Amino acid sequence: MAAGDFRPVYHPAGHDHALRVALQDLRTGRWLAMRNLLESTPDWTSWTQRTQVLAAVAAGSDTVRAWLTEEPGSVAATVMLARVTVERAVRAHRERRPGAHDAWTEAWERCRSAAHAAPGDPVPWVCLLALSQIDEGQRLEEHRLLPPGPMLFPGPWGLLAEADKRDPFNREAYHRMLQFVYARQASGTLSQAVNFVQWAASSAPEGSALHALPLYVRVERYRREHRYEHALDLHWVTEDGERDARRALENWFAVADPATRSLLDLNHLAHALWGSLRFTEAAPVFRAMGPYFTPLPWAHRTRPPHDPAGAEDVFLRARSRCLAAGSEPGRGPHG
């Protein structure tokens, strides 16, 4: 296929073809493929990601409840029902629907049941972290515990510790914690978010997806400051911006198992390298995506913002520029 004919594909399963098959069945109201997929999932990284994607689709139906009714002793079905109820509660809160509090209560109870049924599973604790962002006033004591280090904030640190105990540096757990910070700072400074992601990345081992976490805060700041409206935007070519992109490239992308790399993280890294003019280094990241992409963070670059077609256009321009740089002979590591 010629470069000009390339059209990226967005699919929540990304490179996970087995997950794609399960999602197809799930959309028709069938749960057997989902059950079989989860039974064969080999590690907590894949388990966490697969249950999250499945729940986003299953939240619109009663398929998971039907599964649990058919197999009441299924631990996987119990965890998935917690996932689904949390997804519904978060959506109800975001959309300010009537009954949002009842949805939160049901989700909290399902998470506790799942934690009891699957004591070694990080996902029930990840789900409780997802619910913590709904408690914007931090009314629950478990959402305002003292932090484990200076420059951090009171929050659901006990929940994060429980997830960490079961799956150290679980990617979604730390992203849920970041969303909790955003809920606290909906219209204010992002300094607490910066402190959190730098703390998380500094303690993460090589290959951990947490090294890409600072890139998300940089995108959020770009979005809040409406930088896309500026004719000349130097947001990405700052010393801090280049440092965050370089560390994510060296400490995560270059050493992580390709099978564990999140497509969303790949897009954020490619976006950061492109934005900081490190075109040659971005080329292998774009290649690692294959035919897939995610609308974010590219949609933050469009005018008007969040235009789906515009997001694809920005992605294609960036991809073309970086792949061209990566194929030029004699180019150094910085393009």
C-alpha positions in Angstrom: 0.0 0.0 0.0 1.4 3.4 -0.9 1.9 5.9 1.9 -0.8 8.1 0.5 -3.3 5.3 0.5 -2.8 4.4 4.2 -5.8 4.9 6.4 -5.5 4.2 10.1 -8.0 1.9 11.9 -9.5 2.7 15.3 -10.6 -0.4 17.2 -10.7 -0.8 21.0 -9.0 -4.2 20.8 -6.0 -2.8 18.9 -3.5 -5.6 18.2 -5.3 -8.1 20.4 -7.1 -10.2 17.8 -8.6 -12.6 20.4 -10.2 -9.7 22.2 -11.6 -8.5 18.9 -13.4 -11.8 18.4 -14.8 -11.7 22.0 -16.1 -8.1 21.4 -17.9 -9.2 18.2 -19.7 -11.9 20.2 -20.4 -9.6 23.1 -22.1 -7.0 20.8 -24.5 -9.7 19.8 -25.4 -10.6 23.4 -23.2 -13.7 23.6 -20.8 -14.3 26.5 -19.1 -17.6 25.7 -16.1 -16.1 23.8 -15.6 -13.5 26.6 -15.5 -16.3 29.2 -13.1 -18.4 27.1 -10.8 -15.4 26.4 -10.6 -14.5 30.1 -9.9 -18.1 31.1 -6.9 -18.1 28.8 -5.6 -14.7 29.7 -2.0 -15.3 31.0 -1.1 -12.2 33.0 -2.5 -9.3 35.0 -1.5 -6.8 32.4 -3.6 -8.5 29.7 -6.3 -9.3 32.2 -6.7 -5.7 33.3 -6.7 -4.3 29.8 -9.1 -7.0 28.5 -11.6 -6.6 31.3 -11.6 -2.9 30.9 -12.3 -3.0 27.1 -14.9 -5.7 27.5 -16.7 -3.8 30.2 -16.9 -0.6 28.1 -18.9 -2.6 25.5 -20.8 -4.8 28.0 -22.1 -1.8 30.0 -24.8 -1.3 27.4 -26.4 -4.7 27.9 -27.2 -7.4 30.5 -24.9 -10.0 29.0 -22.5 -10.2 31.9 -25.3 -10.5 34.4 -26.7 -13.3 32.2 -23.3 -15.0 32.3 -23.2 -14.8 36.1 -26.7 -16.2 36.3 -25.7 -19.2 34.2 -22.4 -19.7 36.1 -23.0 -18.2 39.6 -19.7 -19.5 40.8 -17.6 -17.9 38.1 -15.0 -15.6 39.6 -14.3 -14.0 36.2 -18.0 -13.2 35.8 -18.1 -11.6 39.3 -15.1 -9.4 38.4 -16.7 -8.5 35.1 -19.9 -7.5 36.7 -18.0 -5.2 39.0 -16.3 -3.7 35.9 -19.6 -3.2 34.2 -21.3 -1.5 37.2 -18.3 0.8 37.6 -18.4 1.8 34.0 -22.1 2.6 34.3 -21.6 4.6 37.5 -18.8 6.7 36.0 -20.9 7.4 32.9 -24.0 8.3 35.0 -21.9 10.7 37.1 -20.2 12.3 34.0 -23.6 12.9 32.4 -25.3 14.0 35.7 -28.0 11.5 35.3 -30.7 10.9 37.9 -29.9 7.9 40.0 -26.1 8.4 39.7 -25.7 8.0 43.4 -27.5 4.6 43.4 -25.3 3.5 40.5 -22.2 4.4 42.6 -23.5 2.5 45.6 -24.2 -0.6 43.5 -20.8 -0.4 41.9 -19.0 0.0 45.2 -20.8 -3.1 46.6 -19.9 -5.1 43.5 -16.3 -4.1 43.8 -16.1 -5.3 47.4 -17.8 -8.6 46.4 -15.3 -9.1 43.6 -12.4 -8.3 45.9 -13.6 -11.0 48.2 -14.2 -13.5 45.4 -10.8 -12.8 43.8 -8.4 -11.9 46.6 -5.3 -11.9 44.3 -6.9 -9.9 41.5 -5.9 -6.2 41.1 -9.0 -5.3 39.0 -11.5 -4.9 41.9 -9.1 -2.4 43.5 -8.6 -0.6 40.1 -12.4 -0.4 39.9 -12.6 1.2 43.4 -10.0 3.7 42.2 -12.2 4.5 39.2 -15.1 5.2 41.6 -12.9 7.5 43.7 -13.0 10.2 41.1 -16.8 10.5 41.6 -16.3 11.4 45.2 -15.2 14.9 44.3 -15.6 16.2 47.9 -13.5 13.3 49.2 -16.3 12.4 51.7 -15.1 8.8 52.1 -12.1 8.4 54.4 -10.5 6.0 52.1 -10.3 8.8 49.5 -8.4 11.2 51.7 -5.5 9.2 53.2 -2.2 10.9 53.7 0.2 10.5 50.8 3.3 8.3 50.7 5.7 11.1 49.9 6.1 14.9 49.9 4.5 17.1 47.3 1.6 14.6 46.9 -2.0 15.0 47.9 -4.4 13.2 50.3 -6.3 10.6 48.3 -7.1 6.9 47.8 -3.6 5.8 48.5 -4.8 2.6 50.3 -6.7 1.5 47.2 -3.6 2.1 45.0 -1.5 0.2 47.5 -3.9 -2.8 47.3 -3.7 -2.8 43.5 0.1 -2.5 43.7 0.3 -5.4 46.1 -1.4 -7.7 43.5 0.2 -6.2 40.4 3.0 -3.8 41.0 2.8 -0.6 38.8 -0.5 -1.7 37.3 -1.0 0.8 34.4 -4.7 1.4 34.8 -4.4 1.8 38.5 -2.1 4.8 38.1 -4.2 6.2 35.3 -7.2 6.0 37.6 -5.3 7.8 40.3 -4.4 10.5 37.7 -8.1 10.9 36.9 -8.8 11.3 40.6 -6.3 14.3 40.6 -8.1 15.8 37.5 -11.4 15.6 39.4 -9.9 17.5 42.3 -8.4 20.1 39.9 -11.1 20.4 37.3 -10.5 24.1 36.8 -7.3 24.7 38.6 -3.6 24.1 38.3 -2.2 20.8 37.2 0.8 21.0 39.7 -0.5 18.0 41.7 -0.9 15.9 38.6 2.7 16.8 37.5 4.0 15.8 41.0 2.1 12.6 40.9 3.2 11.3 37.5 6.8 12.3 38.1 6.7 10.4 41.5 5.1 7.4 39.8 7.6 7.3 36.9 10.6 7.8 39.1 9.8 4.6 41.1 8.8 2.5 38.1 11.1 -0.2 36.7 12.4 -0.2 33.2 9.8 -1.3 30.7 6.9 0.0 32.9 4.1 1.9 31.1 4.2 4.4 33.9 7.2 6.1 32.1 4.6 7.3 29.6 2.4 8.8 32.3 3.9 12.3 32.2 3.0 12.6 28.5 -0.7 12.5 29.5 -0.4 15.4 31.8 1.4 17.4 29.2 -1.5 16.8 26.8 -4.0 17.8 29.5 -2.2 21.1 30.0 -2.1 21.7 26.3 -5.9 21.1 26.2 -6.7 23.3 29.1 -4.6 26.2 27.8 -6.2 26.0 24.4 -2.8 25.9 22.8 -4.2 24.8 19.5 -5.5 28.4 19.1 -2.0 29.8 19.1 -0.4 30.5 15.7 3.1 29.6 17.1 2.9 27.0 19.8 6.2 26.0 21.6 4.4 23.8 24.2 6.1 20.6 23.1 9.7 21.8 22.3 10.5 22.9 25.8 13.3 21.2 27.8 10.7 19.5 30.0 8.6 18.3 27.0 11.6 16.8 25.3 12.8 15.2 28.5 9.4 13.5 29.1 9.3 12.2 25.6 12.9 10.9 25.7 12.4 9.1 29.0 9.2 7.4 27.8 11.1 6.3 24.7 14.1 5.0 26.5 12.7 3.6 29.7 9.4 2.2 28.3 9.2 1.8 24.5 12.7 0.6 23.9 12.7 -2.1 26.6 9.0 -3.2 27.1 7.6 -6.4 25.7 5.8 -5.3 22.5 2.9 -7.5 23.4 2.2 -5.5 26.5 2.4 -2.0 25.0 -0.8 -0.1 25.1 -2.0 1.4 21.8 -3.0 4.6 23.6 0.5 4.9 25.2 2.1 4.4 21.7 0.0 7.2 20.3 0.9 9.6 23.2 4.6 8.8 22.7 4.5 9.2 18.9 2.6 12.5 19.4 5.1 13.8 22.0 8.1 12.9 19.8 6.6 14.5 16.8 5.6 17.6 18.7 9.1 18.0 20.1 10.5 17.6 16.5 12.2 14.3 17.2 10.9 12.8 14.0 13.5 10.1 13.5 12.9 8.7 16.9 9.2 8.7 16.4 9.4 6.6 13.3 9.7 3.2 15.1 6.8 4.1 17.4 4.6 4.8 14.4 5.7 1.5 12.9 4.9 -0.3 16.1 1.2 0.8 15.8 0.8 -1.0 12.6 -2.6 -0.1 11.0 -4.1 1.1 14.3 -4.4 4.5 16.0 -6.4 6.2 18.7 -8.2 9.6 18.2 -6.5 11.0 21.4 -4.3 12.8 21.8 -4.4 13.9 18.1 -8.0 15.3 18.5 -6.6 18.0 20.8 -4.8 19.4 17.8 -7.8 20.0 15.6 -9.9 23.1 14.9 -12.5 22.8 16.2 -11.1 20.5 18.9 -12.1 16.9 19.0 -13.1 16.7 15.4 -12.7 12.9 14.5 -11.8 13.5 10.8 -9.4 16.2 11.9 -7.7 13.9 14.4 -7.1 11.4 11.7 -5.6 14.1 9.4 -3.2 15.3 12.1 -2.2 11.7 12.8 -1.5 11.1 9.1 0.5 14.2 8.7 2.6 13.4 11.7 3.1 9.8 10.7 4.1 10.7 7.2 6.7 13.3 8.4 8.2 10.9 10.9 8.4 7.9 8.7 10.0 10.0 6.0 12.6 11.2 8.5 13.2 7.7 9.7 13.8 6.4 6.2 16.4 9.0 5.2 19.9 7.6 5.1 22.6 9.1 7.3 20.2 10.8 9.7 21.3 10.9 13.3 19.2 9.8 16.3 17.6 13.3 16.6 16.6 13.5 13.0 
